[in-house]
Amino acid sequence: MRPHDLHPDDLVYAHEAERLTGVPATVIRKWASRGKIQRFRGDGRPTGLGHAARTMYALPEIRALAAAYRPTPQRAPRAA
């Protein structure tokens, strides 16, 4: 997806994308670090989390990947 194909409302912070898609913000950041989705410079608006996030993501890209996303069950630590 090219930046000029995006509508300004398509760019969201990771916590907003998590709320809208159900995909954890940590997974969204991992997808970006692996090159599956693009990162964009934040617009500087307050996030409501007590700090300004600097990175935004394209919601259409996240929604496309979220359709096939299945959470991996986490193993419980072994008892000694």
N, CA, C and O atoms as a GROMACS GRO file, in nm:
protein
  320
    1MET      N    1   0.085  -0.117   0.000
    1MET     CA    2   0.000   0.000   0.000
    1MET      C    3   0.090   0.123   0.000
    1MET      O    4   0.185   0.133   0.078
    2ARG      N    5   0.058   0.215  -0.087
    2ARG     CA    6   0.138   0.338  -0.096
    2ARG      C    7   0.073   0.447  -0.011
    2ARG      O    8  -0.049   0.451   0.002
    3PRO      N    9   0.155   0.534   0.046
    3PRO     CA   10   0.099   0.639   0.134
    3PRO      C   11  -0.007   0.724   0.068
    3PRO      O   12  -0.102   0.766   0.135
    4HIS      N   13   0.005   0.752  -0.062
    4HIS     CA   14  -0.096   0.838  -0.124
    4HIS      C   15  -0.227   0.765  -0.150
    4HIS      O   16  -0.326   0.827  -0.187
    5ASP      N   17  -0.229   0.631  -0.129
    5ASP     CA   18  -0.353   0.554  -0.140
    5ASP      C   19  -0.435   0.557  -0.012
    5ASP      O   20  -0.550   0.514  -0.009
    6LEU      N   21  -0.376   0.609   0.094
    6LEU     CA   22  -0.440   0.608   0.225
    6LEU      C   23  -0.523   0.734   0.250
    6LEU      O   24  -0.485   0.843   0.207
    7HIS      N   25  -0.632   0.718   0.317
    7HIS     CA   26  -0.711   0.829   0.368
    7HIS      C   27  -0.652   0.863   0.504
    7HIS      O   28  -0.607   0.772   0.574
    8PRO      N   29  -0.650   0.988   0.546
    8PRO     CA   30  -0.591   1.023   0.676
    8PRO      C   31  -0.648   0.943   0.793
    8PRO      O   32  -0.576   0.918   0.890
    9ASP      N   33  -0.773   0.903   0.787
    9ASP     CA   34  -0.832   0.824   0.895
    9ASP      C   35  -0.784   0.679   0.895
    9ASP      O   36  -0.809   0.606   0.991
   10ASP      N   37  -0.714   0.637   0.789
   10ASP     CA   38  -0.663   0.500   0.781
   10ASP      C   39  -0.539   0.479   0.867
   10ASP      O   40  -0.504   0.365   0.897
   11LEU      N   41  -0.472   0.586   0.907
   11LEU     CA   42  -0.353   0.573   0.989
   11LEU      C   43  -0.392   0.577   1.136
   11LEU      O   44  -0.457   0.671   1.183
   12VAL      N   45  -0.352   0.472   1.209
   12VAL     CA   46  -0.388   0.460   1.350
   12VAL      C   47  -0.266   0.416   1.430
   12VAL      O   48  -0.171   0.360   1.375
   13TYR      N   49  -0.270   0.440   1.559
   13TYR     CA   50  -0.168   0.391   1.649
   13TYR      C   51  -0.195   0.243   1.678
   13TYR      O   52  -0.306   0.195   1.655
   14ALA      N   53  -0.096   0.173   1.727
   14ALA     CA   54  -0.109   0.029   1.753
   14ALA      C   55  -0.223  -0.001   1.850
   14ALA      O   56  -0.298  -0.096   1.830
   15HIS      N   57  -0.237   0.080   1.955
   15HIS     CA   58  -0.343   0.053   2.053
   15HIS      C   59  -0.482   0.076   1.993
   15HIS      O   60  -0.579   0.011   2.032
   16GLU      N   61  -0.492   0.169   1.898
   16GLU     CA   62  -0.621   0.191   1.831
   16GLU      C   63  -0.653   0.075   1.738
   16GLU      O   64  -0.767   0.029   1.731
   17ALA      N   65  -0.551   0.028   1.666
   17ALA     CA   66  -0.571  -0.087   1.577
   17ALA      C   67  -0.609  -0.210   1.657
   17ALA      O   68  -0.691  -0.291   1.613
   18GLU      N   69  -0.551  -0.225   1.775
   18GLU     CA   70  -0.585  -0.339   1.862
   18GLU      C   71  -0.733  -0.333   1.900
   18GLU      O   72  -0.803  -0.434   1.896
   19ARG      N   73  -0.778  -0.216   1.936
   19ARG     CA   74  -0.919  -0.199   1.974
   19ARG      C   75  -1.013  -0.226   1.857
   19ARG      O   76  -1.120  -0.283   1.875
   20LEU      N   77  -0.973  -0.185   1.737
   20LEU     CA   78  -1.060  -0.199   1.619
   20LEU      C   79  -1.057  -0.338   1.556
   20LEU      O   80  -1.156  -0.380   1.494
   21THR      N   81  -0.946  -0.410   1.570
   21THR     CA   82  -0.932  -0.538   1.502
   21THR      C   83  -0.923  -0.658   1.594
   21THR      O   84  -0.948  -0.771   1.552
   22GLY      N   85  -0.888  -0.635   1.720
   22GLY     CA   86  -0.871  -0.746   1.813
   22GLY      C   87  -0.733  -0.809   1.809
   22GLY      O   88  -0.706  -0.902   1.885
   23VAL      N   89  -0.646  -0.760   1.723
   23VAL     CA   90  -0.509  -0.810   1.715
   23VAL      C   91  -0.425  -0.734   1.817
   23VAL      O   92  -0.425  -0.611   1.818
   24PRO      N   93  -0.352  -0.805   1.904
   24PRO     CA   94  -0.272  -0.736   2.007
   24PRO      C   95  -0.170  -0.639   1.945
   24PRO      O   96  -0.114  -0.666   1.839
   25ALA      N   97  -0.147  -0.528   2.015
   25ALA     CA   98  -0.052  -0.428   1.967
   25ALA      C   99   0.087  -0.486   1.949
   25ALA      O  100   0.160  -0.446   1.859
   26THR      N  101   0.125  -0.581   2.034
   26THR     CA  102   0.257  -0.644   2.020
   26THR      C  103   0.268  -0.720   1.889
   26THR      O  104   0.375  -0.722   1.828
   27VAL      N  105   0.161  -0.782   1.846
   27VAL     CA  106   0.161  -0.855   1.718
   27VAL      C  107   0.169  -0.755   1.603
   27VAL      O  108   0.239  -0.780   1.504
   28ILE      N  109   0.100  -0.645   1.614
   28ILE     CA  110   0.103  -0.541   1.510
   28ILE      C  111   0.245  -0.488   1.493
   28ILE      O  112   0.294  -0.473   1.381
   29ARG      N  113   0.311  -0.461   1.605
   29ARG     CA  114   0.449  -0.413   1.599
   29ARG      C  115   0.542  -0.520   1.540
   29ARG      O  116   0.636  -0.487   1.467
   30LYS      N  117   0.517  -0.645   1.572
   30LYS     CA  118   0.598  -0.755   1.518
   30LYS      C  119   0.579  -0.766   1.368
   30LYS      O  120   0.675  -0.787   1.294
   31TRP      N  121   0.454  -0.752   1.321
   31TRP     CA  122   0.428  -0.755   1.176
   31TRP      C  123   0.506  -0.643   1.107
   31TRP      O  124   0.562  -0.664   1.000
   32ALA      N  125   0.509  -0.526   1.169
   32ALA     CA  126   0.582  -0.413   1.109
   32ALA      C  127   0.732  -0.441   1.106
   32ALA      O  128   0.798  -0.412   1.006
   33SER      N  129   0.786  -0.496   1.214
   33SER     CA  130   0.930  -0.524   1.216
   33SER      C  131   0.968  -0.632   1.117
   33SER      O  132   1.083  -0.636   1.071
   34ARG      N  133   0.875  -0.720   1.083
   34ARG     CA  134   0.900  -0.827   0.985
   34ARG      C  135   0.868  -0.784   0.842
   34ARG      O  136   0.886  -0.862   0.748
   35GLY      N  137   0.820  -0.661   0.826
   35GLY     CA  138   0.793  -0.609   0.692
   35GLY      C  139   0.659  -0.647   0.635
   35GLY      O  140   0.635  -0.626   0.516
   36LYS      N  141   0.570  -0.703   0.715
   36LYS     CA  142   0.437  -0.742   0.665
   36LYS      C  143   0.345  -0.622   0.648
   36LYS      O  144   0.258  -0.621   0.562
   37ILE      N  145   0.365  -0.519   0.732
   37ILE     CA  146   0.290  -0.395   0.720
   37ILE      C  147   0.389  -0.279   0.730
   37ILE      O  148   0.501  -0.296   0.777
   38GLN      N  149   0.345  -0.164   0.685
   38GLN     CA  150   0.430  -0.046   0.686
   38GLN      C  151   0.412   0.035   0.814
   38GLN      O  152   0.306   0.035   0.876
   39ARG      N  153   0.520   0.104   0.849
   39ARG     CA  154   0.515   0.201   0.959
   39ARG      C  155   0.510   0.341   0.898
   39ARG      O  156   0.568   0.366   0.792
   40PHE      N  157   0.440   0.430   0.966
   40PHE     CA  158   0.433   0.568   0.924
   40PHE      C  159   0.464   0.657   1.043
   40PHE      O  160   0.441   0.619   1.158
   41ARG      N  161   0.516   0.772   1.015
   41ARG     CA  162   0.548   0.868   1.121
   41ARG      C  163   0.418   0.915   1.187
   41ARG      O  164   0.321   0.946   1.119
   42GLY      N  165   0.418   0.919   1.320
   42GLY     CA  166   0.301   0.962   1.395
   42GLY      C  167   0.269   1.108   1.371
   42GLY      O  168   0.356   1.187   1.333
   43ASP      N  169   0.145   1.143   1.393
   43ASP     CA  170   0.103   1.281   1.370
   43ASP      C  171   0.114   1.369   1.494
   43ASP      O  172   0.080   1.487   1.489
   44GLY      N  173   0.162   1.314   1.605
   44GLY     CA  174   0.185   1.393   1.725
   44GLY      C  175   0.065   1.414   1.814
   44GLY      O  176   0.076   1.479   1.917
   45ARG      N  177  -0.050   1.360   1.776
   45ARG     CA  178  -0.167   1.378   1.862
   45ARG      C  179  -0.154   1.291   1.986
   45ARG      O  180  -0.092   1.185   1.980
   46PRO      N  181  -0.211   1.334   2.097
   46PRO     CA  182  -0.200   1.255   2.219
   46PRO      C  183  -0.270   1.120   2.204
   46PRO      O  184  -0.374   1.110   2.139
   47THR      N  185  -0.211   1.019   2.264
   47THR     CA  186  -0.265   0.885   2.250
   47THR      C  187  -0.362   0.849   2.361
   47THR      O  188  -0.438   0.753   2.348
   48GLY      N  189  -0.361   0.924   2.470
   48GLY     CA  190  -0.446   0.890   2.583
   48GLY      C  191  -0.379   0.790   2.675
   48GLY      O  192  -0.438   0.749   2.776
   49LEU      N  193  -0.257   0.750   2.643
   49LEU     CA  194  -0.184   0.654   2.725
   49LEU      C  195  -0.076   0.722   2.808
   49LEU      O  196   0.008   0.655   2.868
   50GLY      N  197  -0.077   0.854   2.813
   50GLY     CA  198   0.019   0.926   2.894
   50GLY      C  199   0.147   0.963   2.820
   50GLY      O  200   0.238   1.020   2.881
   51HIS      N  201   0.154   0.933   2.694
   51HIS     CA  202   0.271   0.970   2.614
   51HIS      C  203   0.230   0.983   2.469
   51HIS      O  204   0.121   0.941   2.431
   52ALA      N  205   0.315   1.041   2.389
   52ALA     CA  206   0.286   1.056   2.246
   52ALA      C  207   0.352   0.942   2.170
   52ALA      O  208   0.474   0.926   2.175
   53ALA      N  209   0.274   0.864   2.100
   53ALA     CA  210   0.328   0.756   2.018
   53ALA      C  211   0.385   0.816   1.891
   53ALA      O  212   0.330   0.912   1.837
   54ARG      N  213   0.492   0.761   1.844
   54ARG     CA  214   0.560   0.816   1.727
   54ARG      C  215   0.533   0.738   1.600
   54ARG      O  216   0.566   0.784   1.491
   55THR      N  217   0.473   0.620   1.612
   55THR     CA  218   0.455   0.533   1.496
   55THR      C  219   0.308   0.504   1.474
   55THR      O  220   0.233   0.474   1.567
   56MET      N  221   0.268   0.514   1.347
   56MET     CA  222   0.131   0.481   1.309
   56MET      C  223   0.136   0.369   1.206
   56MET      O  224   0.239   0.344   1.144
   57TYR      N  225   0.022   0.304   1.188
   57TYR     CA  226   0.013   0.191   1.097
   57TYR      C  227  -0.113   0.208   1.012
   57TYR      O  228  -0.208   0.274   1.053
   58ALA      N  229  -0.112   0.148   0.893
   58ALA     CA  230  -0.226   0.156   0.802
   58ALA      C  231  -0.330   0.053   0.842
   58ALA      O  232  -0.305  -0.067   0.836
   59LEU      N  233  -0.446   0.098   0.883
   59LEU     CA  234  -0.552   0.010   0.928
   59LEU      C  235  -0.596  -0.090   0.820
   59LEU      O  236  -0.623  -0.205   0.854
   60PRO      N  237  -0.605  -0.052   0.692
   60PRO     CA  238  -0.642  -0.152   0.591
   60PRO      C  239  -0.543  -0.269   0.582
   60PRO      O  240  -0.584  -0.383   0.559
   61GLU      N  241  -0.414  -0.242   0.600
   61GLU     CA  242  -0.315  -0.350   0.598
   61GLU      C  243  -0.334  -0.442   0.718
   61GLU      O  244  -0.326  -0.564   0.706
   62ILE      N  245  -0.360  -0.383   0.834
   62ILE     CA  246  -0.380  -0.464   0.955
   62ILE      C  247  -0.507  -0.547   0.943
   62ILE      O  248  -0.508  -0.664   0.980
   63ARG      N  249  -0.612  -0.488   0.891
   63ARG     CA  250  -0.738  -0.563   0.874
   63ARG      C  251  -0.721  -0.680   0.778
   63ARG      O  252  -0.781  -0.786   0.798
   64ALA      N  253  -0.640  -0.661   0.674
   64ALA     CA  254  -0.616  -0.770   0.578
   64ALA      C  255  -0.546  -0.888   0.646
   64ALA      O  256  -0.582  -1.003   0.623
   65LEU      N  257  -0.447  -0.859   0.730
   65LEU     CA  258  -0.378  -0.966   0.802
   65LEU      C  259  -0.461  -1.020   0.917
   65LEU      O  260  -0.451  -1.138   0.951
   66ALA      N  261  -0.542  -0.936   0.977
   66ALA     CA  262  -0.624  -0.977   1.092
   66ALA      C  263  -0.726  -1.083   1.053
   66ALA      O  264  -0.768  -1.163   1.136
   67ALA      N  265  -0.766  -1.084   0.926
   67ALA     CA  266  -0.865  -1.182   0.881
   67ALA      C  267  -0.813  -1.325   0.899
   67ALA      O  268  -0.891  -1.417   0.922
   68ALA      N  269  -0.683  -1.343   0.887
   68ALA     CA  270  -0.624  -1.477   0.900
   68ALA      C  271  -0.553  -1.496   1.034
   68ALA      O  272  -0.496  -1.603   1.059
   69TYR      N  273  -0.555  -1.396   1.120
   69TYR     CA  274  -0.482  -1.404   1.248
   69TYR      C  275  -0.554  -1.497   1.345
   69TYR      O  276  -0.675  -1.487   1.366
   70ARG      N  277  -0.477  -1.587   1.402
   70ARG     CA  278  -0.527  -1.676   1.507
   70ARG      C  279  -0.429  -1.669   1.623
   70ARG      O  280  -0.310  -1.697   1.604
   71PRO      N  281  -0.474  -1.631   1.742
   71PRO     CA  282  -0.382  -1.623   1.855
   71PRO      C  283  -0.322  -1.759   1.887
   71PRO      O  284  -0.390  -1.862   1.880
   72THR      N  285  -0.197  -1.758   1.922
   72THR     CA  286  -0.129  -1.881   1.961
   72THR      C  287  -0.146  -1.899   2.111
   72THR      O  288  -0.114  -1.809   2.189
   73PRO      N  289  -0.196  -2.014   2.153
   73PRO     CA  290  -0.209  -2.035   2.298
   73PRO      C  291  -0.071  -2.037   2.363
   73PRO      O  292   0.024  -2.096   2.311
   74GLN      N  293  -0.061  -1.973   2.475
   74GLN     CA  294   0.065  -1.968   2.548
   74GLN      C  295   0.071  -2.085   2.646
   74GLN      O  296  -0.028  -2.121   2.710
   75ARG      N  297   0.189  -2.143   2.656
   75ARG     CA  298   0.207  -2.252   2.750
   75ARG      C  299   0.225  -2.200   2.891
   75ARG      O  300   0.286  -2.095   2.913
   76ALA      N  301   0.172  -2.272   2.984
   76ALA     CA  302   0.192  -2.237   3.125
   76ALA      C  303   0.332  -2.283   3.165
   76ALA      O  304   0.380  -2.384   3.114
   77PRO      N  305   0.397  -2.210   3.255
   77PRO     CA  306   0.528  -2.254   3.300
   77PRO      C  307   0.519  -2.390   3.370
   77PRO      O  308   0.422  -2.419   3.440
   78ARG      N  309   0.621  -2.471   3.349
   78ARG     CA  310   0.621  -2.604   3.412
   78ARG      C  311   0.641  -2.590   3.562
   78ARG      O  312   0.722  -2.510   3.609
   79ALA      N  313   0.566  -2.667   3.635
   79ALA     CA  314   0.582  -2.668   3.780
   79ALA      C  315   0.706  -2.749   3.816
   79ALA      O  316   0.737  -2.850   3.752
   80ALA      N  317   0.774  -2.706   3.917
   80ALA     CA  318   0.896  -2.775   3.958
   80ALA      C  319   0.868  -2.896   4.042
   80ALA      O  320   0.961  -2.965   4.084
   0.00000   0.00000   0.00000
